[in-house]
Structure formats: C-alpha cells, structure tokens
Amino acid sequence: MIRSQSRGLALATISIAALAAGMTGTASAGDKITLTFANWAAAEGTTRPGIEKAIADFEAANPDIDVVSEAISFSEIARQLVLRARSGNPPDVAQIAGNDTALLGFTGALEPLDGYVSKELAANLKQGADAGLRKDGALFAFPWNQSPAGFWYNKDIMQKAGLDPNKPPRTIDELDAALAAIKSSQPNVIPLAIDTTNRAFALSSNWPWMQSFGAVPVGNGATGAESKEMKAYLTWMREIAKAGYIDPGRKIGEFRPLAAQGNVAFIWDQVLLKGVMQGASGMSDDDFYKTWGVTTLPAGAGKPATFEGGHQLVMFSSGKNKQAAWKFIEYLTTSPDAIANYTIGVNSSLPSIKETGDASLDAALGTPVFKAFSDEIIPTLAPQPYGPDFAAAATAIMAGVQEAVTGTQSIDDIALSIQQGLPQ
Amino acid sequence: MPTQASSSQVRAAPRRRREPWLDWMVLPTLVIMAVVVGYPIVYTVVLSVEDYNLLDFTPADYIGAANYAKLAGDPIFWASLVNTAIYTFGSVGLSALLGLALALLTENLGGARFRAIRALLLTPWAVPFVVVAFLFRYMYLQNGGIINAVLLSAGIIDAPIPWLNSAVIALPAVMIANIWAMTPFFFLLLSAALSAIPNEVLESARVDRAGTWGMIWHIKLPFLRNPLLISSLLMVISNFNDFAKIWAMTQGGPGYSTSTLVVYVYRLAFERFEFGYASAVGVIWLIMLMVFAWIYMRALRMENR
C-alpha cells in the first residue's frame, strides 16, 4: 500500500515537474522573436543553399531569433512588397535591387537606417556603396553586396580575329574595329552581347552605353531623347545591329550559356558572370582567367560608366522587431561566414564593406576578376535616374532602342517618339 | 382539338409547378457573383476616375474623366488597341478556318486511324500556353533557332530572319504560335458538330446529287454556323485577354509592335503602379468586350429565329 502510495506520489511529482518544464519551454518559445525575410535568394536554385546556410548560422548565433524566409521571385518581389506595405503586413526585412529599391523608398514605408548603423560600420562601407539609397538625406536601404557590370572579353576569340587579347577596346571606334574583325573571322560567334529587351533592367544595363555617348535622356541633367548624343547612340545601335554584331531581343541571361560555350566575344554583364560561366562549362579558375578578362566599358564622347546591379536590404517601419531585424541585416552584410557562403560563394558578388576581417576572404577578393571590378570598374559607377518614373522611362526608351535596332523608322522619328513617351 | 388542348396543357404545366420561394434560392449565387464579379468591376470603375498610384500612400484624388481624356491622346493605347484587334481577330479567324478544314478532311476517317490522327491534331491544345510561347520563342531565335536553321540549310533564305526582333513580322510570328495552339479547339468542336448533322439530311443531299462543295456550302456550313459563332466568341474573349504568350515571347516589343491592351495594362498597373490609369484602360476594354459579346449574341438569336 505504502509502496503504491509512494509510486503514485512519484508519478504525480514527475507529472508536475514535466508540466512545469513544458510551461517553461512554452514561455521560452513565446519569448523568441520571429523575423520574416522576403527574398528571391531562396527562390533560385543557385543561391538557395547559400542563403539557407546564412540564415541557419544567424539563428544558431542568435537563439532568441527565428528567421522565416519567404521566397519570392526576383520579378515579383517589388509588386508584392508594395502591395503588402499598402495593406499593412510587410515583412520585417526584404531583399531588393535596382529601381525597385527606389520605388520602395519613395513609398515612405521603409525604416530610416542611419540610427542603426554604427560609426565603425559606416567607415567600413566602400565609397559610394550607399549612393542612391538616401531620400532627403536618410538612408532607406542598406547595401548588401555590389554587382556592377563590366565589359567581359574572350581572349581566345580576340586572338583568332587577329586582335591583341590583352588590349580590350577602350573606345567606341576601337570596339567597332574589333567587332568587324571578329565578325569576319568567326561568323558564328556573337561579337557583342547586350540586353535589348524592353524592361526596366534593360534600361539600367544600357544606361552606361548611353552615357558613353554623352546621352542623358532622362533624370538629373537630362538633355532629352532628341539630343545629338542620344541620336548618335541610337544610330550606333542601328549600325551594329545591321552589321550583325549584336543579337537583338535576348535577355542578358540568355547570352550567358553561349558565352560559356565560347560563342560570345564581348559581353556587358555583371560580376556574377564568372560563376555562371564556370558552373555551365566546368572551367577551372586558371582556365577562366586565361580565357576571359573584364574591364571598363569602351567610351565614345562620354566617360566609361557602369551600373550597380547589387542587392540591398530594407527594413519596414511598421515592423515590431526592428533591433532584431537590423541585427540580421548587419549579419548578412558583414559576417565573414555570410560573405563567404552567400555573397561570394553563391551570389558571385562583392561585399559592400572594405575589410571583412578574414584573411582567406580578402585573398579570395584579390583574384583577377574581383580585383578588376574593385579597382577599375566600381570607380566608374554612375547614378541611374531611379524613381517612380523610371519604369515609364524604361518602356519609352527601350521601345525606341528596339525600334532603332530592328525597325526602319528614321532615328529622328525614333528620338521624337521616345521624347513623347518620357514622363513629363 | 384534343391535340391543341393537350399542347396548351403541356405549355401551362411549368407555370403551375412554379413555386415563388424557389426564386430566392438563386440569392446565394447572386451574392457570390456580386462579391467576386460585381465588386471588382464597380471598384475598377471607381479607380478609373481617381489619380491612384500604388506608390503614393496618401488618399487618391478624384479627377473625373481625366484618365479617359489622357487615354484618348495616348498613342500607345491606340497602337495596343490596333494590335489587340489584329491579334485577336486574325488568330481566331485563321484558327477557325484551319479547324474547319481539318474537321472536314478527317470527317470520313474512322476507326483507329481517325483516333490516332485526332489525338495528334489535338496535342497542341494540351500544351500549356506558356510552354507554347517558350517553344516558339526558342524556335524563332534569330541565331540558333530551328526555323532559321532549317530554312538556311534548305537554301530558302540567305540570312537568318529576325522573327521576333522585327517590328514588321513579330506580330504575325506570335500569331502563328497562337494559331498553332488554338486550331485544335475549333477542330474538336467542329468535328463534334459535323457528326451531329442528321444522316437524313446528308442522305437527301446525296439523293439530290449534291457535289462535295455543294454539300459543304449548302448543308454542312449552315449546321456549323452556331457552333462556329459560339466557339469564336469564346476564343475572341480568350484572345483579347491573352497575356502569357505575348509576354513570354516579346514582352510587347520590339518597340510597341506586339503590345496588346492586356500587356499595356500590366505595364501600367504592375510596373508603373498607375492603378487609376490602368483601370481606365480596363473599363474601356470591358465595354468593348461587352459590346462585342452583345452583337454576337444578338446575331446568334436572330439566326435562331
């Protein structure tokens, strides 16, 4: 009897202890902060493992924070974020890029970040990394990584065309001569790969070419679409299309496999091209550097320029866990692990900070391609006319570029129709 | 007399059976329709008279008919409208003709042979539209596309044709893809309609020594008129709203040469976030489709009388 009573007592004690432990567990789970992170990195096969590892590492280092990754495709994310911000349920943190960043900044739904950025971090940011990310002086997005475009040249194709493979064209005239030599010696090679689709990204990509001719059709210091510089750019585009130097209508991504197969001589593309081509061709680093080089855009009447295709991180002002959200943003941007596993590892881009604090990472950033981007190309970064009118301008300008490249309308008429289509 | 009486009884019978409370049973359907169809339409009309940009978080301003006035002077709207008409009526007309021809050609085939041919002819209809678009996009590639490769190797052309990169031939090229995908629909429907023609009618025509063309023109086509009208109305509405194929193949380019109303509305609403202006285009678009459907239905009713 006593034994049975003591057994009952023991069971009751264990039950109460278990209940108490459970309650404690529940309370501790309730104290955990959950961050929502809208991003396209988790939506793409190449970058998904890298971002998942970065999130897992962050959660391990911050056991009080859970990150829920919301995978949204790159082409959809701006629309979804604007709609969610308008309906009052935005994520805590979001990945964003290009004009979409400016659009979100324009809504006023983003948390100004200056108060979160320490002096040390501000000093460690690369010069110009936060360009275009301020509205009325306030930083509305934090630069996660940098991915400017460079002028990639295939040394083997140049050599076969009788060109010096170590002297890529520096001017538009030199480029024209090189394109002619390549076309005549290797008719099956696409001499120059540029994106001539009608979308906002295509204007970003073509903007430096326009600047190369001194054309500024829209934005600060605009001289309009009917300027002689813009007409010179459109005329040049028509001439190279007629000569068969470009393959119109392809997205830049569609040229990458062709470049990996050695069928493209010059390609105007972002730093990530190296990773994509190596992934497609299985080429080693040494072979890649022997075959491909990258430099600044050939210049015409203007200066060489490039555009920033890197990604930013934003925090919404209606979020409830801003400190945790900032901790996550700072981790993704500055943690050597996140830089190694995601930024360089799978995203093939450059970190936005000068010093990573990791010798092996700094060595990885000293390779020829990254060095060319850091030392030569990034200093030519030029601002783009981002804002609410950019998409409308992109439609008008790229429709005109497409007409110049594929149509028969006179350049004067095309310039006029672009001008009429630009937002007033 | 008894016959008349019985027919009036038959006609009166449904009236006697009618129960007024049954009318209320339609109410849930009406409520659902009002929510899922009525509300979006009314809200679109409301948005069309407002300066409503999704990026601007301040309340939208009422601007009356300003969006409609802007529309009247918008060359891209008019170009898109013309492209929509060419794309829709061109695709539907040619698909219907091809579908009819195929239905007539295969009409007398029987057994396993017919089943195999019909299955083959119906295959394009089973392919998702986006897949059709990408299939043709890659076949049309100026460099590396199979169509140019075949034409070049056969010596038919000297230089690759810029199928989707020429402002002149891009729209017909997209229409070919659309016709390829849509023809089986007409073939299926018209084959069924052909098999429903009473044998007595066909036999009588044969007895009267009607030739093949006479049979088609005077006997079969009149029987196919209603199915053709209904199916082409459905396809006109479907093609008027066709976004996937055009967006995947050309995104409305080069220039605005393949931009249709649906592509233009998409750009306005989801690239520029100009919901007010996009709604005005949407309202005009809706009115056009309703007018077209009304004319069509009226023609059908007159024919039935």
Interface residues (C-beta under 8 A of the other chain):
Chain A: R79 V82 L83 R86 L103 F106 T107 G108 A109 I190 T197 N198 R199 A200 D247 P248 G249 R250 L258 P388 A391 A392 T395 M398 A399 G400 Q402 E403 V405 T406 G407 T408 Q420 G421
Chain B: N53 L54 L55 D56 F57 P75 I76 L141 Q142 N143 G144 P162 L164 N165 S166 A167 V168 T250 Q251 G252 G253 P254 G255 Y256 R267 F270 E271 R272 F273
